[in-house]
Structure formats: C-alpha cells, structure tokens
Amino acid sequence: MTHRETTEGLVIDESFRALTELAPDFVVLLGADGTINYVSPAVTRVLGHDVDEVRGQPFLDFVHPDDRTEAQNALRQVLQMDDVLMAQLRIRRKDGGWSVLETLGRDYTLIPTLRGILVSTRDITGHVDAERRYRTALEEAEDLYNNAPCGYHSFDADSVITRINDTELHWLGYTREELVGTKFRNLLTPGSQALFDRQFPLFKAGGRMANLEAELIRRDGSPLPVLLSATTVTVEAERFVAGRAILLDITERKHAEAALRRVNRALLLLGKVNQELIHAQSEPELLESLCRVMVVQGGYRWHHPERGRLGPGDFIGIAEHTGLITPLTYRVMDLALRQAALWSEQGFEIPVAVNVSVSNLADPEFANRVLQTLAAHNVRPDLLQIEITESIFMQEPERVEALLKRLTDPGVSIYIDDFGKGYSSLSYIAALPIRALKIDRAFVSGLLQSPRVHGIVAATISLAGSLGIRTVAEGVETKEQAQELINMRCDEIQGFFFARPAPPEEMHRWADAFEFASYGLYTGPGPQEKQTG
C-alpha cells in the first residue's frame, strides 16, 4: 500500500484520497486543535475556496459567528466519544456568502494514516431555503385564514368541527380548544338546528348548501345571524368524509323592515347614473405606447332628501338583503346601455361596465333581459361588460357556466370583481368564460407597503396571464401605484388617480382630452398591453 505525505507528520493513504476526491461533497480532516490538515477538492465546487486557501487554517474561521459555539462543542464532544456526531453549520463561501452544511464527524486520531477528526459534509442550503420559504408561506396562509372577514371552519361527516378560524371564534366568544371537537349543530339555536338536520344529510349525499340562513348562539347567549354555505373537501369511495363551511355575519338583516323603506325611496330617487372608474389601455406602436380610454363603468348614486348624495356602499347592501337589487340592477343596465347608444351616435363608441349581483344570476330570465336590453338600445354586445363577484363560485357550476355562455357567445365580456376579497376557486376561474379578474382595491392600497401583498398581486397577474385572462387593478390613487402595476404588466388600471366620478357629458369631454403622457407614467417598448383608469 502506498502513502503520500501532505503536511508535516501527516501521511494520507492513497485509497482514502481517491475516495474523498471522487465524493460530490467535500471531506475535511481536522487536527485535535481544529486545524484543517486535509480537504478534498470538492471544496472548490461547494464553497469556491481553493484547497491551498483552506488547508492549514482553523476550521472555526470558516464557521458563522453565531454557529461557532456549537462547532466548538461538537469538536469537543467528538473527541470524547466513539461514535458519529452530526451538526448543521453555516460555512463561509469565497464570495462572502454562507452555505448551510450538514456535517458528520468522527474521531480517528488513533489511526496512523489519519490522526485527526474526519468530517464529511453535505450542502443543504437549497433545502433549508426551500423549507424556510415553505414555513413562511404556511404562516402567511394561516394568517389570511384566521383574519378573513368571514368565518371558516372544517368539519367531518358528523358535523364535528376539526378546524376553525379566529374570526368565527371572535364572533362566538369561544376559544379554539372549546370548539374543536364540538358538533357545529350544537352551536345553533333550536330553530336553526331543525333546518340544519334537514339540510346536512342532503349536503352529504351530494346536494348543495349555499346561503342558508341560520342563527348561532354566542357564549353570552345572544344570537348571531349568519349566512351559511358549505363545500365538500374530501370524498372517499363515494362517501362524504369532510367539508368546509363559510359563514357571513348578516346582523344587518335585523333592520330589514327599515331598510326596505329606505331602499324603496332610493329607487324613486335613483334617476340618473353617474360615470366613474375610467380605464385606459396602452397600444404599442413602434417604440412608443399610445394609450386610450377603454371602458366607462356605470355607477349609482342616491340623492337622499335629507342626507344628500350617497354612494353605492351606503345602500347596495340593503338592496341585496331586501331583494330590491334585481330591479335596481336592471334599471342601471338600461341607463348605462342608453348612454352607450347615445355616445355611439356621437361617434364616441366605448364599452360600459355594469356590476351584477349574485342574486341577479339566480334569475332564470337574467340572460334574456340583458340581451333584450342590448337589442332595445341597438348596442352591440361587445360594448357591455358585466362584473360579478367571487361569490358566484358558491352557485351551481353547470348553471352558472351555461348562463355566462349565453352572454359571452354574442360578445358580452365577464369580469370577476373584487378578486381576492372572498371565496375563489382556480378550477372555476379556468373553466368559466371569464375575460378579466379585477384585483381588489385592498391589495392595491397595500401594494407598495407590504411585500406579501405585492407577491399576491404579482402571482395573480401571472396566474391570470397563464390562463389567458386579463387583470384589472382597482382603486389606484397614486402615480407610484400606477407605475408599479404597469411594471408588473397589469393589463388595466382604474382609480381616482386618472379621474373621479362625473356626469356622462363631462366624462365624454374628459375622454376626448385624455393624454396618457400627461400623467408621467412610463410603459416602455414591447408587445405587452397596459391599461389605466
């Protein structure tokens, strides 16, 4: 057997050298004082150091300062035991960065050809980084789940709660330990228990549970009216195993009678539709981007005799609860299409967008009413955009898909409004004939303040693009927000940064005078479309 001397007094066996030099990760032989007496050539590939730069140096000089105590203890322990010791250490690379290495050490000081501590390494930096990102993603998902504006809980085939979010716990006044393992049925009032007992078996058999009105009992004994919907999460061998429930607080319905009177007055006073939320789309032409107004959205205002001019947020929720949203929506659509026809006659041909409630989609005559209104005003279907919310995904998928196709086949566009605010299903988004997703204004407002929100918006834009779906950012109020969304390749932007609500004649004049360059935004060359509004 041949040997070769590598440092003073140390003789390395040639077979040992051959094995270590072929290893994918490097091997180190340390003296009892921690000096590196030998290191395999793989150290250059893993850490970037040349062998001569490492050999003869103290091993601890390459260890991260926060890990040196652990490394010192490991060296001391390995000299006192006849076994392998494992440690995870951060080791300095030649570029100044740090790699995470899993090390295995054993004492071979009594072996004449080694006379030291043999340490094998494995670079696990990528694994550690991926694990950290995974843990961060889990923490963020848990935070979103627990702080959602609605109640969430999972349940088994006996309606026993297996998981529940903080929102629902806060509503009810219980701790998680008190409710996990409890039957959801036991939290209902007697009247709601009877309703639940009828509906739950049907749901498990493949039925649906959507918008079921029920009352929960809080810890203090007071009732909590909720709108309950549920989805099947797990089915095994055609047998229901687990589901997830979504609860919305509908306490406002306690004031339904007063609301009904207010909304009836509102319908008499809603005589005019204001125009708001202007979109603009960039069109590449050679090396410059030319922008134009793309769509005007119909909004509603109530000129209250006592409180003055009220926005949609002041009365639309009441209209939803009282069933008056259907005639209100048809009235708004009629006014919007009448205005679109008038603009077309004036040579100002531009689509109009109308928000539609899930209650409207439940109307079997909805598609017919829309197409009849288009025909009555002689407006092309491609000049109408209908905006619906994510709650559409709680409806029967087949019926919703058929209804939307009745509208999109002639050319009407479907937008998902307030995307990311509530319940969403990627499978439904991919399956339904959706033209665009409108990113909720809450994400836009936090775009430049929160890396997490920025990541969610970027992921939404990327996902939508991969599905051939456009993205619209709502509620843009600053130049910085608009520029960042353009940089992220958001297709359309809307908000007060470009224009505030205005009557139709003012909106026409504004659109004619619109010049994108006056806003100081840069789109840059390229085929990607940008929209603003």
Secondary structure as GFF3:
##gff-version 3
##sequence-region A 1 533
A	DSSP	beta_strand	3	7	.	.	.	ID=ss1
A	DSSP	beta_strand	10	13	.	.	.	ID=ss2
A	DSSP	alpha_helix	14	22	.	.	.	ID=ss3
A	DSSP	beta_strand	27	30	.	.	.	ID=ss4
A	DSSP	beta_strand	36	39	.	.	.	ID=ss5
A	DSSP	alpha_helix	42	47	.	.	.	ID=ss6
A	DSSP	alpha_helix	51	54	.	.	.	ID=ss7
A	DSSP	three_ten_helix	59	62	.	.	.	ID=ss8
A	DSSP	three_ten_helix	65	67	.	.	.	ID=ss9
A	DSSP	alpha_helix	68	78	.	.	.	ID=ss10
A	DSSP	beta_strand	85	92	.	.	.	ID=ss11
A	DSSP	beta_strand	98	108	.	.	.	ID=ss12
A	DSSP	beta_strand	116	123	.	.	.	ID=ss13
A	DSSP	alpha_helix	125	146	.	.	.	ID=ss14
A	DSSP	beta_strand	151	156	.	.	.	ID=ss15
A	DSSP	beta_strand	161	164	.	.	.	ID=ss16
A	DSSP	alpha_helix	166	172	.	.	.	ID=ss17
A	DSSP	alpha_helix	176	179	.	.	.	ID=ss18
A	DSSP	three_ten_helix	184	187	.	.	.	ID=ss19
A	DSSP	alpha_helix	190	204	.	.	.	ID=ss20
A	DSSP	beta_strand	209	217	.	.	.	ID=ss21
A	DSSP	beta_strand	223	236	.	.	.	ID=ss22
A	DSSP	beta_strand	239	249	.	.	.	ID=ss23
A	DSSP	three_ten_helix	251	255	.	.	.	ID=ss24
A	DSSP	alpha_helix	256	269	.	.	.	ID=ss25
A	DSSP	beta_strand	273	276	.	.	.	ID=ss26
A	DSSP	beta_strand	280	285	.	.	.	ID=ss27
A	DSSP	beta_strand	288	293	.	.	.	ID=ss28
A	DSSP	beta_strand	296	300	.	.	.	ID=ss29
A	DSSP	beta_strand	302	304	.	.	.	ID=ss30
A	DSSP	beta_strand	308	310	.	.	.	ID=ss31
A	DSSP	three_ten_helix	312	314	.	.	.	ID=ss32
A	DSSP	alpha_helix	316	322	.	.	.	ID=ss33
A	DSSP	alpha_helix	325	345	.	.	.	ID=ss34
A	DSSP	beta_strand	352	355	.	.	.	ID=ss35
A	DSSP	alpha_helix	358	361	.	.	.	ID=ss36
A	DSSP	alpha_helix	366	376	.	.	.	ID=ss37
A	DSSP	three_ten_helix	381	383	.	.	.	ID=ss38
A	DSSP	beta_strand	384	389	.	.	.	ID=ss39
A	DSSP	three_ten_helix	390	394	.	.	.	ID=ss40
A	DSSP	alpha_helix	397	408	.	.	.	ID=ss41
A	DSSP	beta_strand	413	419	.	.	.	ID=ss42
A	DSSP	alpha_helix	426	431	.	.	.	ID=ss43
A	DSSP	beta_strand	436	439	.	.	.	ID=ss44
A	DSSP	alpha_helix	441	445	.	.	.	ID=ss45
A	DSSP	alpha_helix	451	466	.	.	.	ID=ss46
A	DSSP	beta_strand	470	473	.	.	.	ID=ss47
A	DSSP	alpha_helix	479	487	.	.	.	ID=ss48
A	DSSP	beta_strand	492	493	.	.	.	ID=ss49
A	DSSP	alpha_helix	504	513	.	.	.	ID=ss50
A	DSSP	three_ten_helix	516	519	.	.	.	ID=ss51
A	DSSP	beta_strand	531	532	.	.	.	ID=ss52
###
